[in-house]
């Protein structure tokens, strides 16, 4: 069983609760969105095996009693197989995320999350990543400035 700390909409702690109940009832909880970047201006994205889409470097739930930065380090290690000094992660923003999704069994998955966005400079080579190919089909680094320039052209 996985437990998450739950909060009211203002971010005040309420209680620890089972992850399944959190999503059945739509209780507010913390997630972490982890970004690695390098000095050359690249940002690292994972390619999820199931959807073949780009996603954050790593992300997931913050477990009950865990700090956001601890969750940052755990998620990076779990998802891309690289141990980082999570204490050096830099806070970017907290984004409130709300989503309701109809599941195949007819239930509604209710997500109410405080998405804590953090970034950390990565100074190693990509061959240091050791990810599970069942979950990720790869990791790519993308030049952030060039990407933004391309997107401005289409906006």
N, CA, C and O atoms as a GROMACS GRO file, in nm:
protein
  620
    1UNK      N    1   0.084  -0.118   0.000
    1UNK     CA    2   0.000   0.000   0.000
    1UNK      C    3   0.089   0.124   0.000
    1UNK      O    4   0.187   0.131   0.073
    2UNK      N    5   0.053   0.222  -0.082
    2UNK     CA    6   0.127   0.347  -0.088
    2UNK      C    7   0.043   0.457  -0.022
    2UNK      O    8  -0.074   0.474  -0.054
    3UNK      N    9   0.105   0.530   0.071
    3UNK     CA   10   0.036   0.638   0.140
    3UNK      C   11   0.087   0.773   0.095
    3UNK      O   12   0.206   0.792   0.070
    4UNK      N   13  -0.007   0.867   0.085
    4UNK     CA   14   0.026   1.004   0.048
    4UNK      C   15  -0.025   1.097   0.157
    4UNK      O   16  -0.127   1.070   0.220
    5UNK      N   17   0.046   1.207   0.179
    5UNK     CA   18  -0.006   1.312   0.265
    5UNK      C   19  -0.111   1.388   0.186
    5UNK      O   20  -0.091   1.417   0.068
    6UNK      N   21  -0.223   1.420   0.250
    6UNK     CA   22  -0.328   1.496   0.182
    6UNK      C   23  -0.341   1.634   0.245
    6UNK      O   24  -0.300   1.656   0.359
    7UNK      N   25  -0.399   1.725   0.166
    7UNK     CA   26  -0.405   1.866   0.204
    7UNK      C   27  -0.540   1.923   0.166
    7UNK      O   28  -0.613   1.865   0.086
    8UNK      N   29  -0.573   2.038   0.225
    8UNK     CA   30  -0.690   2.111   0.176
    8UNK      C   31  -0.643   2.193   0.055
    8UNK      O   32  -0.524   2.192   0.022
    9UNK      N   33  -0.734   2.261  -0.011
    9UNK     CA   34  -0.700   2.332  -0.134
    9UNK      C   35  -0.601   2.446  -0.112
    9UNK      O   36  -0.538   2.493  -0.207
   10UNK      N   37  -0.587   2.491   0.011
   10UNK     CA   38  -0.490   2.596   0.042
   10UNK      C   39  -0.352   2.539   0.077
   10UNK      O   40  -0.258   2.615   0.102
   11UNK      N   41  -0.340   2.408   0.079
   11UNK     CA   42  -0.211   2.346   0.105
   11UNK      C   43  -0.185   2.311   0.250
   11UNK      O   44  -0.072   2.279   0.286
   12UNK      N   45  -0.287   2.317   0.334
   12UNK     CA   46  -0.272   2.281   0.475
   12UNK      C   47  -0.286   2.129   0.491
   12UNK      O   48  -0.380   2.070   0.439
   13UNK      N   49  -0.194   2.069   0.562
   13UNK     CA   50  -0.195   1.924   0.583
   13UNK      C   51  -0.326   1.880   0.648
   13UNK      O   52  -0.373   1.943   0.743
   14UNK      N   53  -0.384   1.770   0.597
   14UNK     CA   54  -0.507   1.714   0.654
   14UNK      C   55  -0.475   1.580   0.721
   14UNK      O   56  -0.491   1.566   0.842
   15UNK      N   57  -0.430   1.482   0.642
   15UNK     CA   58  -0.398   1.350   0.699
   15UNK      C   59  -0.326   1.265   0.595
   15UNK      O   60  -0.321   1.299   0.477
   16UNK      N   61  -0.272   1.154   0.641
   16UNK     CA   62  -0.212   1.054   0.553
   16UNK      C   63  -0.324   0.963   0.505
   16UNK      O   64  -0.413   0.926   0.582
   17UNK      N   65  -0.319   0.927   0.374
   17UNK     CA   66  -0.426   0.844   0.318
   17UNK      C   67  -0.370   0.751   0.211
   17UNK      O   68  -0.270   0.782   0.147
   18UNK      N   69  -0.435   0.637   0.192
   18UNK     CA   70  -0.399   0.541   0.088
   18UNK      C   71  -0.415   0.607  -0.049
   18UNK      O   72  -0.513   0.678  -0.074
   19UNK      N   73  -0.317   0.584  -0.137
   19UNK     CA   74  -0.317   0.645  -0.270
   19UNK      C   75  -0.446   0.616  -0.346
   19UNK      O   76  -0.497   0.704  -0.416
   20UNK      N   77  -0.500   0.495  -0.335
   20UNK     CA   78  -0.624   0.461  -0.406
   20UNK      C   79  -0.739   0.550  -0.359
   20UNK      O   80  -0.818   0.598  -0.440
   21UNK      N   81  -0.749   0.570  -0.228
   21UNK     CA   82  -0.855   0.656  -0.172
   21UNK      C   83  -0.835   0.801  -0.216
   21UNK      O   84  -0.932   0.870  -0.247
   22UNK      N   85  -0.709   0.846  -0.218
   22UNK     CA   86  -0.678   0.982  -0.262
   22UNK      C   87  -0.738   1.008  -0.400
   22UNK      O   88  -0.796   1.114  -0.425
   23UNK      N   89  -0.722   0.911  -0.491
   23UNK     CA   90  -0.771   0.930  -0.627
   23UNK      C   91  -0.919   0.895  -0.644
   23UNK      O   92  -0.982   0.941  -0.738
   24UNK      N   93  -0.974   0.815  -0.554
   24UNK     CA   94  -1.119   0.790  -0.558
   24UNK      C   95  -1.196   0.915  -0.514
   24UNK      O   96  -1.298   0.950  -0.573
   25UNK      N   97  -1.144   0.981  -0.410
   25UNK     CA   98  -1.213   1.096  -0.353
   25UNK      C   99  -1.166   1.230  -0.410
   25UNK      O  100  -1.231   1.332  -0.387
   26UNK      N  101  -1.057   1.230  -0.484
   26UNK     CA  102  -1.004   1.356  -0.538
   26UNK      C  103  -0.943   1.443  -0.429
   26UNK      O  104  -0.968   1.564  -0.425
   27UNK      N  105  -0.864   1.383  -0.342
   27UNK     CA  106  -0.800   1.459  -0.235
   27UNK      C  107  -0.672   1.525  -0.286
   27UNK      O  108  -0.601   1.469  -0.369
   28UNK      N  109  -0.646   1.645  -0.236
   28UNK     CA  110  -0.525   1.718  -0.275
   28UNK      C  111  -0.403   1.648  -0.217
   28UNK      O  112  -0.402   1.605  -0.102
   29UNK      N  113  -0.298   1.639  -0.300
   29UNK     CA  114  -0.173   1.576  -0.260
   29UNK      C  115  -0.059   1.638  -0.341
   29UNK      O  116  -0.083   1.714  -0.435
   30UNK      N  117   0.064   1.607  -0.304
   30UNK     CA  118   0.180   1.661  -0.374
   30UNK      C  119   0.234   1.563  -0.477
   30UNK      O  120   0.238   1.442  -0.454
   31UNK      N  121   0.274   1.618  -0.589
   31UNK     CA  122   0.353   1.544  -0.688
   31UNK      C  123   0.479   1.626  -0.714
   31UNK      O  124   0.486   1.744  -0.679
   32UNK      N  125   0.576   1.563  -0.776
   32UNK     CA  126   0.698   1.634  -0.812
   32UNK      C  127   0.724   1.612  -0.961
   32UNK      O  128   0.712   1.501  -1.012
   33UNK      N  129   0.760   1.719  -1.028
   33UNK     CA  130   0.797   1.715  -1.170
   33UNK      C  131   0.943   1.755  -1.178
   33UNK      O  132   0.980   1.868  -1.148
   34UNK      N  133   1.025   1.660  -1.220
   34UNK     CA  134   1.170   1.674  -1.215
   34UNK      C  135   1.225   1.704  -1.354
   34UNK      O  136   1.192   1.636  -1.452
   35UNK      N  137   1.308   1.806  -1.362
   35UNK     CA  138   1.372   1.842  -1.487
   35UNK      C  139   1.522   1.844  -1.469
   35UNK      O  140   1.573   1.904  -1.374
   36UNK      N  141   1.592   1.779  -1.559
   36UNK     CA  142   1.737   1.792  -1.566
   36UNK      C  143   1.770   1.877  -1.688
   36UNK      O  144   1.703   1.868  -1.791
   37UNK      N  145   1.873   1.961  -1.675
   37UNK     CA  146   1.919   2.045  -1.785
   37UNK      C  147   2.071   2.048  -1.780
   37UNK      O  148   2.131   2.009  -1.680
   38UNK      N  149   2.133   2.093  -1.888
   38UNK     CA  150   2.279   2.103  -1.888
   38UNK      C  151   2.324   2.245  -1.923
   38UNK      O  152   2.243   2.330  -1.957
   39UNK      N  153   2.455   2.268  -1.914
   39UNK     CA  154   2.512   2.401  -1.937
   39UNK      C  155   2.494   2.448  -2.082
   39UNK      O  156   2.498   2.568  -2.109
   40UNK      N  157   2.475   2.354  -2.173
   40UNK     CA  158   2.459   2.389  -2.315
   40UNK      C  159   2.316   2.433  -2.348
   40UNK      O  160   2.288   2.467  -2.462
   41UNK      N  161   2.228   2.432  -2.250
   41UNK     CA  162   2.090   2.476  -2.273
   41UNK      C  163   1.995   2.365  -2.314
   41UNK      O  164   1.886   2.392  -2.365
   42UNK      N  165   2.035   2.240  -2.292
   42UNK     CA  166   1.948   2.127  -2.323
   42UNK      C  167   1.863   2.090  -2.202
   42UNK      O  168   1.906   2.105  -2.088
   43UNK      N  169   1.744   2.041  -2.230
   43UNK     CA  170   1.654   1.987  -2.128
   43UNK      C  171   1.633   1.840  -2.163
   43UNK      O  172   1.619   1.805  -2.280
   44UNK      N  173   1.630   1.753  -2.060
   44UNK     CA  174   1.617   1.610  -2.080
   44UNK      C  175   1.472   1.567  -2.062
   44UNK      O  176   1.407   1.598  -1.962
   45UNK      N  177   1.422   1.493  -2.163
   45UNK     CA  178   1.287   1.439  -2.160
   45UNK      C  179   1.294   1.287  -2.166
   45UNK      O  180   1.383   1.231  -2.230
   46UNK      N  181   1.201   1.222  -2.098
   46UNK     CA  182   1.189   1.077  -2.115
   46UNK      C  183   1.083   1.051  -2.222
   46UNK      O  184   0.992   1.131  -2.242
   47UNK      N  185   1.098   0.938  -2.289
   47UNK     CA  186   0.997   0.893  -2.386
   47UNK      C  187   0.929   0.772  -2.322
   47UNK      O  188   0.991   0.667  -2.307
   48UNK      N  189   0.804   0.788  -2.285
   48UNK     CA  190   0.729   0.681  -2.219
   48UNK      C  191   0.704   0.567  -2.318
   48UNK      O  192   0.664   0.592  -2.432
   49UNK      N  193   0.727   0.444  -2.275
   49UNK     CA  194   0.708   0.328  -2.363
   49UNK      C  195   0.562   0.309  -2.402
   49UNK      O  196   0.532   0.271  -2.515
   50UNK      N  197   0.471   0.335  -2.308
   50UNK     CA  198   0.330   0.308  -2.334
   50UNK      C  199   0.268   0.407  -2.432
   50UNK      O  200   0.184   0.367  -2.514
   51UNK      N  201   0.306   0.533  -2.426
   51UNK     CA  202   0.241   0.634  -2.510
   51UNK      C  203   0.330   0.690  -2.619
   51UNK      O  204   0.283   0.761  -2.707
   52UNK      N  205   0.459   0.661  -2.614
   52UNK     CA  206   0.556   0.710  -2.712
   52UNK      C  207   0.554   0.863  -2.721
   52UNK      O  208   0.566   0.920  -2.829
   53UNK      N  209   0.537   0.928  -2.606
   53UNK     CA  210   0.535   1.074  -2.601
   53UNK      C  211   0.643   1.124  -2.507
   53UNK      O  212   0.686   1.054  -2.415
   54UNK      N  213   0.688   1.246  -2.532
   54UNK     CA  214   0.785   1.310  -2.444
   54UNK      C  215   0.718   1.344  -2.312
   54UNK      O  216   0.601   1.383  -2.307
   55UNK      N  217   0.794   1.330  -2.205
   55UNK     CA  218   0.743   1.360  -2.072
   55UNK      C  219   0.856   1.422  -1.991
   55UNK      O  220   0.970   1.426  -2.037
   56UNK      N  221   0.827   1.469  -1.874
   56UNK     CA  222   0.928   1.527  -1.786
   56UNK      C  223   1.048   1.433  -1.773
   56UNK      O  224   1.038   1.316  -1.808
   57UNK      N  225   1.160   1.484  -1.722
   57UNK     CA  226   1.274   1.396  -1.698
   57UNK      C  227   1.229   1.282  -1.607
   57UNK      O  228   1.264   1.166  -1.631
   58UNK      N  229   1.152   1.314  -1.506
   58UNK     CA  230   1.092   1.215  -1.415
   58UNK      C  231   0.982   1.287  -1.337
   58UNK      O  232   0.985   1.409  -1.323
   59UNK      N  233   0.887   1.211  -1.287
   59UNK     CA  234   0.782   1.272  -1.203
   59UNK      C  235   0.707   1.163  -1.129
   59UNK      O  236   0.714   1.045  -1.164
   60UNK      N  237   0.634   1.205  -1.026
   60UNK     CA  238   0.555   1.109  -0.951
   60UNK      C  239   0.500   1.168  -0.823
   60UNK      O  240   0.514   1.287  -0.796
   61UNK      N  241   0.437   1.082  -0.745
   61UNK     CA  242   0.379   1.122  -0.617
   61UNK      C  243   0.486   1.143  -0.511
   61UNK      O  244   0.590   1.077  -0.512
   62UNK      N  245   0.459   1.236  -0.421
   62UNK     CA  246   0.541   1.254  -0.302
   62UNK      C  247   0.478   1.165  -0.195
   62UNK      O  248   0.362   1.184  -0.160
   63UNK      N  249   0.554   1.070  -0.145
   63UNK     CA  250   0.502   0.975  -0.048
   63UNK      C  251   0.483   1.041   0.089
   63UNK      O  252   0.547   1.142   0.120
   64UNK      N  253   0.396   0.983   0.170
   64UNK     CA  254   0.369   1.035   0.305
   64UNK      C  255   0.499   1.048   0.383
   64UNK      O  256   0.579   0.954   0.388
   65UNK      N  257   0.520   1.164   0.442
   65UNK     CA  258   0.638   1.189   0.524
   65UNK      C  259   0.763   1.225   0.446
   65UNK      O  260   0.865   1.258   0.506
   66UNK      N  261   0.758   1.221   0.315
   66UNK     CA  262   0.873   1.249   0.230
   66UNK      C  263   0.875   1.398   0.194
   66UNK      O  264   0.769   1.459   0.174
   67UNK      N  265   0.994   1.458   0.187
   67UNK     CA  266   1.003   1.597   0.141
   67UNK      C  267   0.995   1.599  -0.011
   67UNK      O  268   1.016   1.497  -0.077
   68UNK      N  269   0.965   1.716  -0.065
   68UNK     CA  270   0.958   1.731  -0.210
   68UNK      C  271   1.094   1.698  -0.272
   68UNK      O  272   1.100   1.628  -0.373
   69UNK      N  273   1.201   1.748  -0.213
   69UNK     CA  274   1.334   1.723  -0.269
   69UNK      C  275   1.373   1.576  -0.258
   69UNK      O  276   1.438   1.522  -0.347
   70UNK      N  277   1.334   1.509  -0.151
   70UNK     CA  278   1.359   1.365  -0.141
   70UNK      C  279   1.285   1.292  -0.253
   70UNK      O  280   1.340   1.200  -0.315
   71UNK      N  281   1.161   1.333  -0.279
   71UNK     CA  282   1.082   1.272  -0.388
   71UNK      C  283   1.149   1.298  -0.522
   71UNK      O  284   1.149   1.212  -0.610
   72UNK      N  285   1.207   1.417  -0.540
   72UNK     CA  286   1.280   1.450  -0.662
   72UNK      C  287   1.392   1.348  -0.684
   72UNK      O  288   1.402   1.289  -0.792
   73UNK      N  289   1.474   1.326  -0.583
   73UNK     CA  290   1.584   1.231  -0.594
   73UNK      C  291   1.536   1.089  -0.618
   73UNK      O  292   1.594   1.017  -0.700
   74UNK      N  293   1.432   1.048  -0.547
   74UNK     CA  294   1.379   0.911  -0.562
   74UNK      C  295   1.323   0.890  -0.702
   74UNK      O  296   1.350   0.787  -0.764
   75UNK      N  297   1.246   0.986  -0.752
   75UNK     CA  298   1.184   0.970  -0.885
   75UNK      C  299   1.290   0.967  -0.996
   75UNK      O  300   1.279   0.887  -1.089
   76UNK      N  301   1.391   1.052  -0.987
   76UNK     CA  302   1.499   1.050  -1.086
   76UNK      C  303   1.566   0.912  -1.085
   76UNK      O  304   1.589   0.853  -1.191
   77UNK      N  305   1.596   0.862  -0.966
   77UNK     CA  306   1.664   0.732  -0.956
   77UNK      C  307   1.573   0.618  -1.004
   77UNK      O  308   1.618   0.528  -1.076
   78UNK      N  309   1.445   0.620  -0.965
   78UNK     CA  310   1.353   0.514  -1.006
   78UNK      C  311   1.328   0.513  -1.157
   78UNK      O  312   1.327   0.407  -1.219
   79UNK      N  313   1.309   0.631  -1.214
   79UNK     CA  314   1.267   0.636  -1.354
   79UNK      C  315   1.380   0.634  -1.454
   79UNK      O  316   1.367   0.573  -1.560
   80UNK      N  317   1.492   0.701  -1.424
   80UNK     CA  318   1.600   0.702  -1.522
   80UNK      C  319   1.728   0.638  -1.470
   80UNK      O  320   1.830   0.637  -1.539
   81UNK      N  321   1.724   0.586  -1.347
   81UNK     CA  322   1.836   0.509  -1.296
   81UNK      C  323   1.961   0.589  -1.268
   81UNK      O  324   2.072   0.538  -1.286
   82UNK      N  325   1.946   0.712  -1.225
   82UNK     CA  326   2.062   0.795  -1.196
   82UNK      C  327   2.043   0.861  -1.060
   82UNK      O  328   1.939   0.920  -1.033
   83UNK      N  329   2.143   0.852  -0.975
   83UNK     CA  330   2.136   0.911  -0.841
   83UNK      C  331   2.187   1.055  -0.847
   83UNK      O  332   2.297   1.081  -0.893
   84UNK      N  333   2.105   1.147  -0.799
   84UNK     CA  334   2.142   1.289  -0.798
   84UNK      C  335   2.150   1.341  -0.655
   84UNK      O  336   2.099   1.278  -0.562
   85UNK      N  337   2.214   1.454  -0.638
   85UNK     CA  338   2.214   1.524  -0.510
   85UNK      C  339   2.088   1.611  -0.508
   85UNK      O  340   2.091   1.728  -0.548
   86UNK      N  341   1.979   1.554  -0.461
   86UNK     CA  342   1.849   1.622  -0.467
   86UNK      C  343   1.845   1.751  -0.386
   86UNK      O  344   1.761   1.837  -0.413
   87UNK      N  345   1.933   1.766  -0.290
   87UNK     CA  346   1.935   1.890  -0.211
   87UNK      C  347   1.970   2.011  -0.297
   87UNK      O  348   1.938   2.125  -0.260
   88UNK      N  349   2.035   1.988  -0.410
   88UNK     CA  350   2.073   2.097  -0.501
   88UNK      C  351   1.965   2.132  -0.602
   88UNK      O  352   1.982   2.224  -0.681
   89UNK      N  353   1.854   2.060  -0.600
   89UNK     CA  354   1.745   2.088  -0.694
   89UNK      C  355   1.689   2.227  -0.667
   89UNK      O  356   1.675   2.269  -0.552
   90UNK      N  357   1.657   2.298  -0.774
   90UNK     CA  358   1.608   2.436  -0.766
   90UNK      C  359   1.457   2.440  -0.787
   90UNK      O  360   1.404   2.384  -0.883
   91UNK      N  361   1.389   2.510  -0.696
   91UNK     CA  362   1.244   2.527  -0.705
   91UNK      C  363   1.211   2.616  -0.824
   91UNK      O  364   1.273   2.720  -0.845
   92UNK      N  365   1.112   2.574  -0.904
   92UNK     CA  366   1.064   2.652  -1.018
   92UNK      C  367   0.924   2.709  -0.988
   92UNK      O  368   0.904   2.830  -0.996
   93UNK      N  369   0.829   2.622  -0.955
   93UNK     CA  370   0.692   2.666  -0.933
   93UNK      C  371   0.609   2.553  -0.874
   93UNK      O  372   0.649   2.436  -0.878
   94UNK      N  373   0.495   2.589  -0.818
   94UNK     CA  374   0.393   2.492  -0.780
   94UNK      C  375   0.271   2.522  -0.866
   94UNK      O  376   0.221   2.635  -0.869
   95UNK      N  377   0.224   2.420  -0.937
   95UNK     CA  378   0.110   2.435  -1.027
   95UNK      C  379  -0.002   2.344  -0.977
   95UNK      O  380   0.019   2.225  -0.957
   96UNK      N  381  -0.120   2.402  -0.958
   96UNK     CA  382  -0.235   2.319  -0.920
   96UNK      C  383  -0.284   2.244  -1.042
   96UNK      O  384  -0.305   2.302  -1.148
   97UNK      N  385  -0.300   2.113  -1.026
   97UNK     CA  386  -0.341   2.027  -1.137
   97UNK      C  387  -0.471   1.957  -1.099
   97UNK      O  388  -0.480   1.894  -0.993
   98UNK      N  389  -0.571   1.968  -1.186
   98UNK     CA  390  -0.701   1.901  -1.164
   98UNK      C  391  -0.737   1.823  -1.289
   98UNK      O  392  -0.736   1.878  -1.400
   99UNK      N  393  -0.769   1.695  -1.271
   99UNK     CA  394  -0.810   1.612  -1.384
   99UNK      C  395  -0.900   1.501  -1.334
   99UNK      O  396  -0.871   1.436  -1.233
  100UNK      N  397  -1.009   1.478  -1.404
  100UNK     CA  398  -1.095   1.363  -1.380
  100UNK      C  399  -1.092   1.279  -1.507
  100UNK      O  400  -1.108   1.331  -1.618
  101UNK      N  401  -1.073   1.146  -1.490
  101UNK     CA  402  -1.061   1.058  -1.605
  101UNK      C  403  -1.145   0.932  -1.582
  101UNK      O  404  -1.136   0.869  -1.477
  102UNK      N  405  -1.226   0.898  -1.681
  102UNK     CA  406  -1.306   0.777  -1.675
  102UNK      C  407  -1.215   0.658  -1.702
  102UNK      O  408  -1.148   0.652  -1.805
  103UNK      N  409  -1.213   0.563  -1.610
  103UNK     CA  410  -1.130   0.443  -1.622
  103UNK      C  411  -1.207   0.335  -1.698
  103UNK      O  412  -1.329   0.344  -1.714
  104UNK      N  413  -1.136   0.233  -1.745
  104UNK     CA  414  -1.198   0.123  -1.820
  104UNK      C  415  -1.303   0.048  -1.739
  104UNK      O  416  -1.398  -0.007  -1.795
  105UNK      N  417  -1.287   0.047  -1.605
  105UNK     CA  418  -1.383  -0.024  -1.520
  105UNK      C  419  -1.505   0.061  -1.484
  105UNK      O  420  -1.590   0.017  -1.407
  106UNK      N  421  -1.513   0.182  -1.540
  106UNK     CA  422  -1.628   0.269  -1.516
  106UNK      C  423  -1.611   0.365  -1.399
  106UNK      O  424  -1.695   0.452  -1.380
  107UNK      N  425  -1.504   0.351  -1.321
  107UNK     CA  426  -1.480   0.444  -1.210
  107UNK      C  427  -1.416   0.572  -1.263
  107UNK      O  428  -1.363   0.576  -1.374
  108UNK      N  429  -1.422   0.675  -1.181
  108UNK     CA  430  -1.359   0.802  -1.218
  108UNK      C  431  -1.233   0.820  -1.133
  108UNK      O  432  -1.238   0.817  -1.010
  109UNK      N  433  -1.121   0.839  -1.201
  109UNK     CA  434  -0.993   0.868  -1.138
  109UNK      C  435  -0.988   1.018  -1.121
  109UNK      O  436  -0.988   1.093  -1.219
  110UNK      N  437  -0.983   1.065  -0.994
  110UNK     CA  438  -0.983   1.208  -0.964
  110UNK      C  439  -0.845   1.249  -0.916
  110UNK      O  440  -0.796   1.201  -0.813
  111UNK      N  441  -0.784   1.338  -0.990
  111UNK     CA  442  -0.649   1.384  -0.956
  111UNK      C  443  -0.655   1.531  -0.916
  111UNK      O  444  -0.698   1.616  -0.994
  112UNK      N  445  -0.613   1.559  -0.795
  112UNK     CA  446  -0.603   1.695  -0.742
  112UNK      C  447  -0.463   1.708  -0.682
  112UNK      O  448  -0.438   1.663  -0.570
  113UNK      N  449  -0.372   1.768  -0.757
  113UNK     CA  450  -0.232   1.767  -0.714
  113UNK      C  451  -0.171   1.906  -0.712
  113UNK      O  452  -0.201   1.991  -0.796
  114UNK      N  453  -0.085   1.926  -0.615
  114UNK     CA  454   0.005   2.039  -0.615
  114UNK      C  455   0.132   1.987  -0.684
  114UNK      O  456   0.209   1.913  -0.624
  115UNK      N  457   0.151   2.026  -0.810
  115UNK     CA  458   0.265   1.978  -0.888
  115UNK      C  459   0.385   2.067  -0.860
  115UNK      O  460   0.391   2.182  -0.905
  116UNK      N  461   0.479   2.014  -0.785
  116UNK     CA  462   0.600   2.087  -0.745
  116UNK      C  463   0.706   2.067  -0.852
  116UNK      O  464   0.756   1.957  -0.871
  117UNK      N  465   0.740   2.175  -0.922
  117UNK     CA  466   0.834   2.168  -1.033
  117UNK      C  467   0.973   2.211  -0.984
  117UNK      O  468   0.990   2.320  -0.930
  118UNK      N  469   1.071   2.122  -1.004
  118UNK     CA  470   1.209   2.147  -0.964
  118UNK      C  471   1.302   2.111  -1.080
  118UNK      O  472   1.270   2.025  -1.162
  119UNK      N  473   1.416   2.177  -1.085
  119UNK     CA  474   1.516   2.150  -1.189
  119UNK      C  475   1.654   2.137  -1.125
  119UNK      O  476   1.681   2.192  -1.018
  120UNK      N  477   1.739   2.062  -1.195
  120UNK     CA  478   1.875   2.039  -1.146
  120UNK      C  479   1.968   2.029  -1.266
  120UNK      O  480   1.937   1.964  -1.366
  121UNK      N  481   2.084   2.094  -1.254
  121UNK     CA  482   2.182   2.085  -1.362
  121UNK      C  483   2.243   1.946  -1.365
  121UNK      O  484   2.278   1.889  -1.261
  122UNK      N  485   2.254   1.892  -1.487
  122UNK     CA  486   2.309   1.758  -1.508
  122UNK      C  487   2.439   1.773  -1.586
  122UNK      O  488   2.440   1.830  -1.695
  123UNK      N  489   2.549   1.721  -1.531
  123UNK     CA  490   2.680   1.738  -1.594
  123UNK      C  491   2.746   1.606  -1.632
  123UNK      O  492   2.868   1.599  -1.639
  124UNK      N  493   2.668   1.504  -1.658
  124UNK     CA  494   2.722   1.373  -1.692
  124UNK      C  495   2.674   1.337  -1.832
  124UNK      O  496   2.596   1.411  -1.892
  125UNK      N  497   2.720   1.225  -1.885
  125UNK     CA  498   2.678   1.183  -2.019
  125UNK      C  499   2.548   1.103  -2.012
  125UNK      O  500   2.511   1.050  -1.907
  126UNK      N  501   2.480   1.097  -2.125
  126UNK     CA  502   2.351   1.027  -2.130
  126UNK      C  503   2.366   0.876  -2.109
  126UNK      O  504   2.270   0.810  -2.072
  127UNK      N  505   2.485   0.822  -2.134
  127UNK     CA  506   2.502   0.678  -2.114
  127UNK      C  507   2.504   0.638  -1.968
  127UNK      O  508   2.511   0.519  -1.936
  128UNK      N  509   2.497   0.736  -1.878
  128UNK     CA  510   2.489   0.708  -1.733
  128UNK      C  511   2.347   0.674  -1.690
  128UNK      O  512   2.326   0.622  -1.581
  129UNK      N  513   2.248   0.704  -1.776
  129UNK     CA  514   2.110   0.672  -1.744
  129UNK      C  515   2.089   0.522  -1.755
  129UNK      O  516   2.137   0.459  -1.850
  130UNK      N  517   2.019   0.463  -1.660
  130UNK     CA  518   1.994   0.319  -1.659
  130UNK      C  519   1.845   0.298  -1.630
  130UNK      O  520   1.806   0.271  -1.516
  131UNK      N  521   1.764   0.309  -1.734
  131UNK     CA  522   1.619   0.305  -1.716
  131UNK      C  523   1.562   0.170  -1.758
  131UNK      O  524   1.625   0.094  -1.831
  132UNK      N  525   1.442   0.143  -1.711
  132UNK     CA  526   1.369   0.021  -1.743
  132UNK      C  527   1.301   0.040  -1.879
  132UNK      O  528   1.213   0.126  -1.893
  133UNK      N  529   1.341  -0.038  -1.978
  133UNK     CA  530   1.287  -0.022  -2.113
  133UNK      C  531   1.140  -0.060  -2.124
  133UNK      O  532   1.077  -0.030  -2.225
  134UNK      N  533   1.085  -0.125  -2.022
  134UNK     CA  534   0.941  -0.152  -2.021
  134UNK      C  535   0.864  -0.023  -1.993
  134UNK      O  536   0.751  -0.007  -2.038
  135UNK      N  537   0.927   0.069  -1.920
  135UNK     CA  538   0.862   0.196  -1.888
  135UNK      C  539   0.904   0.309  -1.982
  135UNK      O  540   0.821   0.391  -2.022
  136UNK      N  541   1.033   0.313  -2.017
  136UNK     CA  542   1.083   0.419  -2.104
  136UNK      C  543   1.145   0.358  -2.228
  136UNK      O  544   1.218   0.260  -2.221
  137UNK      N  545   1.115   0.420  -2.342
  137UNK     CA  546   1.181   0.373  -2.463
  137UNK      C  547   1.304   0.456  -2.493
  137UNK      O  548   1.377   0.427  -2.587
  138UNK      N  549   1.328   0.559  -2.413
  138UNK     CA  550   1.449   0.638  -2.430
  138UNK      C  551   1.444   0.768  -2.355
  138UNK      O  552   1.344   0.804  -2.293
  139UNK      N  553   1.556   0.838  -2.362
  139UNK     CA  554   1.569   0.972  -2.306
  139UNK      C  555   1.634   1.057  -2.413
  139UNK      O  556   1.730   1.015  -2.477
  140UNK      N  557   1.580   1.177  -2.434
  140UNK     CA  558   1.636   1.268  -2.533
  140UNK      C  559   1.669   1.400  -2.466
  140UNK      O  560   1.606   1.440  -2.368
  141UNK      N  561   1.768   1.467  -2.522
  141UNK     CA  562   1.795   1.604  -2.476
  141UNK      C  563   1.761   1.697  -2.590
  141UNK      O  564   1.795   1.672  -2.706
  142UNK      N  565   1.694   1.804  -2.556
  142UNK     CA  566   1.643   1.897  -2.654
  142UNK      C  567   1.694   2.036  -2.620
  142UNK      O  568   1.688   2.079  -2.505
  143UNK      N  569   1.743   2.106  -2.721
  143UNK     CA  570   1.790   2.243  -2.704
  143UNK      C  571   1.670   2.333  -2.674
  143UNK      O  572   1.586   2.356  -2.762
  144UNK      N  573   1.662   2.382  -2.553
  144UNK     CA  574   1.545   2.458  -2.509
  144UNK      C  575   1.527   2.588  -2.587
  144UNK      O  576   1.415   2.621  -2.626
  145UNK      N  577   1.633   2.662  -2.610
  145UNK     CA  578   1.622   2.790  -2.680
  145UNK      C  579   1.576   2.772  -2.824
  145UNK      O  580   1.489   2.846  -2.871
  146UNK      N  581   1.632   2.675  -2.894
  146UNK     CA  582   1.592   2.650  -3.034
  146UNK      C  583   1.447   2.606  -3.040
  146UNK      O  584   1.374   2.646  -3.130
  147UNK      N  585   1.406   2.525  -2.945
  147UNK     CA  586   1.267   2.479  -2.941
  147UNK      C  587   1.171   2.595  -2.920
  147UNK      O  588   1.068   2.603  -2.986
  148UNK      N  589   1.205   2.685  -2.828
  148UNK     CA  590   1.120   2.801  -2.804
  148UNK      C  591   1.111   2.891  -2.927
  148UNK      O  592   1.005   2.944  -2.957
  149UNK      N  593   1.223   2.907  -2.999
  149UNK     CA  594   1.221   2.986  -3.122
  149UNK      C  595   1.128   2.924  -3.226
  149UNK      O  596   1.054   2.996  -3.294
  150UNK      N  597   1.132   2.793  -3.239
  150UNK     CA  598   1.044   2.724  -3.335
  150UNK      C  599   0.899   2.743  -3.293
  150UNK      O  600   0.813   2.770  -3.377
  151UNK      N  601   0.870   2.728  -3.165
  151UNK     CA  602   0.733   2.741  -3.117
  151UNK      C  603   0.680   2.883  -3.136
  151UNK      O  604   0.563   2.901  -3.167
  152UNK      N  605   0.764   2.985  -3.119
  152UNK     CA  606   0.722   3.125  -3.139
  152UNK      C  607   0.674   3.146  -3.283
  152UNK      O  608   0.582   3.224  -3.308
  153UNK      N  609   0.738   3.077  -3.377
  153UNK     CA  610   0.704   3.091  -3.519
  153UNK      C  611   0.560   3.045  -3.543
  153UNK      O  612   0.491   3.100  -3.629
  154UNK      N  613   0.515   2.943  -3.468
  154UNK     CA  614   0.382   2.886  -3.489
  154UNK      C  615   0.275   2.947  -3.401
  154UNK      O  616   0.158   2.908  -3.411
  155UNK      N  617   0.311   3.038  -3.317
  155UNK     CA  618   0.211   3.096  -3.226
  155UNK      C  619   0.158   3.227  -3.276
  155UNK      O  620   0.073   3.288  -3.212
   0.00000   0.00000   0.00000
